[in-house]
Amino acid sequence: DNVNDALIHYEKAVSIRPTYAEAIFNIGVMYQELSEYNNAIKQYIKAIEIKPDYAEAYNNLGVSQKEIGILEDSILSLNKSISIDPEYIEANYNLGSTLLESKKFNEALDQFRKTLSINPNYAEAHNNIGITFKELSLFDDAIQSYENALLINPKYSEAYNNLGNVLKVIGKPIEAIEKYNQALKIKPNYFEAYNNLGIT
C-alpha cells in the first residue's frame, strides 16, 4: 500500500533528523489520508512546534480538527494559517467550510467571498455559497451560486444535486429531477442524487 510505504519513509527521515518539520507534516498528511485524524493532528502540532510559521500545517490541522468535530479549534487553526499567508486559498476556503458547518452562515459567506476575491473561478466556493444561501432561505441567490459553480465546472455533480435540492424546495420538482439526472450522468454512483430523486 503506497500510503503505508510513504509513511515508513517519512518516519525514517524523522528518525534521522527529528526536527525535519516537512517530513513530520508529511506523516500527518499520510494519517489524514488514512482518516486517522487524531494521529494527523499530533503530527501537525509537532511540525508547528518546530516551524511556527507553517501555514500549510495550520491549514491541515484545521481540516483534521473539523473532521473530528472540534470546530472552534479548527476555526482557530485556519485563522492562524491565514494570518501567516492571507492569500492561501485552501485555508480561506476551509475556514468558510468550517464556519458553514458551525452554522455561522454570515461569517461563512464573508469567508467564501474572500476566497473568490483570491480566485473568482473557485467552483467549490460558489457551490458552498449556494449551500449557505439555502440555509438562509435565500433561494434565488442559492440558485445563482450553483449556476456560477456549473459555469466554471460543467461536470460538478454536487452542484447539480444541490441545485436540484433548491428547485425542489421552491416547488419546481420537474426541474429538480432534471438536475438530479444531470448529477447522475456525471457520477453514476452518486447515492445522494438517487435518494433525492426517490423523494422528489
Phi, psi and chi 1 to 4 in degrees:
 res  aa     phi    psi   chi1   chi2   chi3   chi4
   1 ASP       -  125.9  176.8   62.9      -      -
   2 ASN   -60.7  -39.9  -71.3  -16.4      -      -
   3 VAL   -64.4  -45.7  172.1      -      -      -
   4 ASN   -65.8  -37.6  -74.8  -42.6      -      -
   5 ASP   -62.1  -45.4  -72.4  -12.5      -      -
   6 ALA   -61.6  -40.5      -      -      -      -
   7 LEU   -59.0  -43.4 -159.7   47.9      -      -
   8 ILE   -60.7  -43.1  -69.1  162.0      -      -
   9 HIS   -66.3  -43.7  -64.5  -57.7      -      -
  10 TYR   -64.5  -40.2  -67.7  132.6      -      -
  11 GLU   -64.8  -35.5  -76.1  170.7  -14.4      -
  12 LYS   -63.9  -44.6 -179.7   76.0  176.5  160.1
  13 ALA   -58.8  -42.2      -      -      -      -
  14 VAL   -70.9  -33.6  172.1      -      -      -
  15 SER   -66.1  -30.7   73.5      -      -      -
  16 ILE   -79.2  -40.4  -64.4  164.8      -      -
  17 ARG  -133.1   89.8 -164.7  169.3  131.4 -152.3
  18 PRO   -62.8  -15.9  -19.9   30.4      -      -
  19 THR  -100.9   20.4   58.2      -      -      -
  20 TYR   -82.5   87.7 -168.6    5.0      -      -
  21 ALA   -58.5  -38.3      -      -      -      -
  22 GLU   -65.7  -39.4  -72.8   75.6   10.7      -
  23 ALA   -67.9  -39.6      -      -      -      -
  24 ILE   -62.7  -43.5  -65.9  165.8      -      -
  25 PHE   -57.1  -45.1  170.6   81.6      -      -
  26 ASN   -65.2  -32.3  -73.4  -27.9      -      -
  27 ILE   -63.0  -42.7  -68.1  169.1      -      -
  28 GLY   -58.1  -43.6      -      -      -      -
  29 VAL   -60.3  -42.5  171.5      -      -      -
  30 MET   -62.7  -45.5  -65.8  -60.6  107.6      -
  31 TYR   -61.4  -39.1  -80.3  127.2      -      -
  32 GLN   -62.6  -42.2 -162.7  169.3  -23.1      -
  33 GLU   -63.5  -29.2  -77.8 -175.2   24.3      -
  34 LEU   -86.6    5.1  -65.5  165.7      -      -
  35 SER    60.9   25.6  -58.3      -      -      -
  36 GLU   -96.4   72.8  -68.2 -176.8   25.4      -
  37 TYR   -67.1  -36.5  -60.9  110.3      -      -
  38 ASN   -63.1  -40.8  -74.8  -48.4      -      -
  39 ASN   -66.4  -39.3  -74.5  -29.9      -      -
  40 ALA   -60.9  -45.3      -      -      -      -
  41 ILE   -57.3  -44.6  -73.2  167.1      -      -
  42 LYS   -59.4  -41.2  -74.3  176.8 -166.3  157.8
  43 GLN   -68.7  -42.8  -61.7  -56.7  -42.3      -
  44 TYR   -63.7  -39.5  -64.2  137.0      -      -
  45 ILE   -63.6  -41.2  -70.8  170.0      -      -
  46 LYS   -60.6  -45.0  -93.9 -168.2 -135.2  171.7
  47 ALA   -61.7  -40.4      -      -      -      -
  48 ILE   -68.5  -35.7  -71.2  161.9      -      -
  49 GLU   -60.8  -35.9  -76.8  167.6   -1.7      -
  50 ILE   -79.6  -39.2  -64.6  161.8      -      -
  51 LYS  -130.3   85.9 -171.9  176.6  170.4 -174.4
  52 PRO   -63.5  -17.4  -19.4   30.6      -      -
  53 ASP  -102.8   32.7   63.2  -15.4      -      -
  54 TYR   -88.3   86.7 -156.6  161.0      -      -
  55 ALA   -58.6  -41.2      -      -      -      -
  56 GLU   -64.8  -37.2  -67.8   85.7   -5.7      -
  57 ALA   -67.0  -41.5      -      -      -      -
  58 TYR   -63.3  -40.2  -85.2  110.1      -      -
  59 ASN   -60.4  -51.5  174.1   65.3      -      -
  60 ASN   -67.0  -34.2  -75.2   27.3      -      -
  61 LEU   -59.1  -46.3  174.8   60.3      -      -
  62 GLY   -61.7  -40.1      -      -      -      -
  63 VAL   -64.9  -44.4  170.1      -      -      -
  64 SER   -65.4  -39.6  -68.4      -      -      -
  65 GLN   -62.5  -40.2  -71.1  165.6  -33.9      -
  66 LYS   -61.8  -41.9  176.8  179.9  175.4 -115.7
  67 GLU   -60.6  -31.2  -71.4  -65.3  -26.2      -
  68 ILE  -100.1    8.7   61.1  168.0      -      -
  69 GLY    86.4   12.3      -      -      -      -
  70 ILE   -96.1   79.3   46.8  176.0      -      -
  71 LEU   -71.1  -38.6  -60.2  178.7      -      -
  72 GLU   -63.3  -42.0  -72.0  -53.8  -45.1      -
  73 ASP   -63.5  -39.6  -72.5   -7.5      -      -
  74 SER   -60.0  -44.8  172.7      -      -      -
  75 ILE   -60.7  -43.1  -70.1  166.8      -      -
  76 LEU   -62.2  -45.3  -71.1  172.1      -      -
  77 SER   -63.8  -43.7  -62.1      -      -      -
  78 LEU   -68.8  -38.4  -67.8  163.1      -      -
  79 ASN   -61.7  -37.8  -89.4  -43.8      -      -
  80 LYS   -64.3  -43.7 -178.0   66.9  178.5  170.1
  81 SER   -57.5  -44.0  178.0      -      -      -
  82 ILE   -70.1  -33.9  -66.6  163.5      -      -
  83 SER   -66.3  -28.8   75.3      -      -      -
  84 ILE   -77.9  -41.3  -64.2  163.7      -      -
  85 ASP  -139.1   88.4 -178.6   -1.2      -      -
  86 PRO   -58.8  -24.5  -23.0   33.2      -      -
  87 GLU   -93.6    7.6  -60.7  -66.4  -60.4      -
  88 TYR   -72.1   99.9 -174.1    9.7      -      -
  89 ILE   -65.3  -39.9 -166.1  157.3      -      -
  90 GLU   -63.5  -40.5  -73.1   81.6    6.1      -
  91 ALA   -65.2  -40.8      -      -      -      -
  92 ASN   -61.8  -45.9  -80.6  -79.4      -      -
  93 TYR   -65.2  -44.5  171.9   76.6      -      -
  94 ASN   -63.8  -36.3  -70.0  -29.7      -      -
  95 LEU   -63.0  -43.9  177.7   56.6      -      -
  96 GLY   -57.9  -43.6      -      -      -      -
  97 SER   -63.8  -39.7  -62.4      -      -      -
  98 THR   -69.0  -40.1  -56.7      -      -      -
  99 LEU   -63.0  -39.3  -70.0  164.3      -      -
 100 LEU   -61.5  -47.5  173.3   56.8      -      -
 101 GLU   -63.7  -29.6 -164.1  164.5  -49.1      -
 102 SER   -80.5    1.7  -56.9      -      -      -
 103 LYS    63.4   26.7  -54.3 -150.4  177.5  -52.8
 104 LYS   -96.2   74.2  -63.5  179.1  177.6 -179.5
 105 PHE   -65.6  -43.3  -60.4  124.5      -      -
 106 ASN   -67.9  -37.9  -71.0  -43.8      -      -
 107 GLU   -65.5  -38.8  -72.3  176.9   59.3      -
 108 ALA   -61.6  -45.6      -      -      -      -
 109 LEU   -57.4  -45.9  -89.3  179.9      -      -
 110 ASP   -59.4  -40.9  -71.2  -16.6      -      -
 111 GLN   -70.3  -40.1 -163.4   57.3   47.2      -
 112 PHE   -66.0  -36.2  -69.5  130.4      -      -
 113 ARG   -65.5  -37.5  -73.3 -180.0  175.9  133.0
 114 LYS   -62.9  -41.3 -171.6  173.1  170.0 -153.6
 115 THR   -57.4  -44.8  -55.0      -      -      -
 116 LEU   -70.5  -23.9  -68.3  174.5      -      -
 117 SER   -69.8  -26.1   75.3      -      -      -
 118 ILE   -81.0  -42.9  -60.0  166.6      -      -
 119 ASN  -144.8  101.3  176.2    4.1      -      -
 120 PRO   -63.2  -16.0  -15.5   26.3      -      -
 121 ASN   -99.0   23.2  -66.9  -40.7      -      -
 122 TYR   -83.7   93.1 -156.6  117.6      -      -
 123 ALA   -58.6  -38.6      -      -      -      -
 124 GLU   -63.2  -35.0  -67.3   82.7   -3.0      -
 125 ALA   -67.1  -41.3      -      -      -      -
 126 HIS   -60.5  -44.0  -74.8  -73.2      -      -
 127 ASN   -60.3  -44.8  179.9   63.1      -      -
 128 ASN   -72.0  -28.1  -82.5   13.4      -      -
 129 ILE   -62.9  -41.0  -72.6  173.9      -      -
 130 GLY   -59.6  -45.1      -      -      -      -
 131 ILE   -60.7  -42.3  -67.0  168.4      -      -
 132 THR   -64.6  -45.2  -51.0      -      -      -
 133 PHE   -60.4  -40.6  -81.6  137.4      -      -
 134 LYS   -61.1  -42.6 -179.0  177.7  179.8  -86.8
 135 GLU   -60.6  -31.1  -69.2  -70.3  -21.3      -
 136 LEU   -89.3    6.1  -66.4  166.9      -      -
 137 SER    60.6   28.1  -60.6      -      -      -
 138 LEU   -99.0   75.7  -62.5  168.5      -      -
 139 PHE   -69.1  -38.9  -58.9  121.6      -      -
 140 ASP   -63.1  -40.9  -70.3  -17.6      -      -
 141 ASP   -65.2  -38.2  -68.3  -33.0      -      -
 142 ALA   -62.1  -46.3      -      -      -      -
 143 ILE   -58.4  -46.2  -71.7  166.8      -      -
 144 GLN   -59.8  -40.8 -175.7   60.7   59.1      -
 145 SER   -66.4  -42.8  -62.2      -      -      -
 146 TYR   -64.0  -39.9  -63.6  135.3      -      -
 147 GLU   -64.4  -37.5  -72.9  174.3  -12.7      -
 148 ASN   -60.9  -43.5  -70.7  -18.0      -      -
 149 ALA   -60.2  -41.2      -      -      -      -
 150 LEU   -74.0  -27.0  -71.1  163.6      -      -
 151 LEU   -64.4  -38.4  -79.6  172.5      -      -
 152 ILE   -76.0  -42.9  -64.6  160.0      -      -
 153 ASN  -132.7   91.1  178.6    4.1      -      -
 154 PRO   -64.9   -9.9  -16.7   28.8      -      -
 155 LYS  -104.9   25.1  -64.0 -161.4  177.1  -58.5
 156 TYR   -88.1   88.4 -164.0  171.7      -      -
 157 SER   -60.7  -38.6   56.4      -      -      -
 158 GLU   -62.4  -38.3  -73.0   82.1    0.9      -
 159 ALA   -66.2  -38.5      -      -      -      -
 160 TYR   -62.8  -44.2  -83.2  116.6      -      -
 161 ASN   -61.0  -45.9 -177.2   62.2      -      -
 162 ASN   -65.5  -38.0  -68.2  -24.2      -      -
 163 LEU   -62.6  -42.1 -176.5   50.5      -      -
 164 GLY   -58.7  -41.3      -      -      -      -
 165 ASN   -60.6  -42.6  -71.1  -20.0      -      -
 166 VAL   -68.7  -42.5  173.7      -      -      -
 167 LEU   -61.0  -37.4  -69.3  165.8      -      -
 168 LYS   -63.1  -44.9 -175.9  172.8   65.6 -178.2
 169 VAL   -61.9  -37.9  167.4      -      -      -
 170 ILE   -89.2   11.7   63.0  170.2      -      -
 171 GLY    82.4   34.2      -      -      -      -
 172 LYS  -122.9   69.8  -65.6 -173.8  174.0  178.7
 173 PRO   -65.4  -32.3   21.8  -31.0      -      -
 174 ILE   -67.5  -44.6  -71.7  147.2      -      -
 175 GLU   -64.5  -37.4  -70.6   96.8  -37.2      -
 176 ALA   -61.1  -46.4      -      -      -      -
 177 ILE   -59.7  -40.1  -72.8  165.4      -      -
 178 GLU   -60.0  -42.2 -178.2 -169.8  -46.7      -
 179 LYS   -68.9  -40.5  -60.1  -53.8  174.6 -169.2
 180 TYR   -61.4  -41.0  -64.5  139.4      -      -
 181 ASN   -64.8  -37.0  -78.1  -35.8      -      -
 182 GLN   -64.9  -39.6  -78.8  176.6  -71.3      -
 183 ALA   -60.8  -41.0      -      -      -      -
 184 LEU   -72.9  -28.8  -71.6  165.3      -      -
 185 LYS   -62.4  -38.2 -106.9 -173.6 -123.1  165.9
 186 ILE   -78.3  -41.0  -63.3  160.4      -      -
 187 LYS  -132.3   85.6 -167.0  172.0  167.3 -175.4
 188 PRO   -60.9  -20.6  -22.1   32.2      -      -
 189 ASN  -103.1   25.3   59.1  -11.4      -      -
 190 TYR   -79.6   93.5 -167.5    1.9      -      -
 191 PHE   -66.4  -32.4   67.0   89.8      -      -
 192 GLU   -62.7  -40.0  -72.9   99.8  -24.2      -
 193 ALA   -66.6  -40.1      -      -      -      -
 194 TYR   -60.4  -45.1  -83.1  114.0      -      -
 195 ASN   -60.5  -45.1 -175.9   56.4      -      -
 196 ASN   -65.1  -36.6  -69.9  -30.1      -      -
 197 LEU   -61.8  -40.7  -99.4  178.6      -      -
 198 GLY   -63.2  -33.3      -      -      -      -
 199 ILE  -101.4    5.7   57.7  178.4      -      -
 200 THR   -88.6      -  -59.7      -      -      -
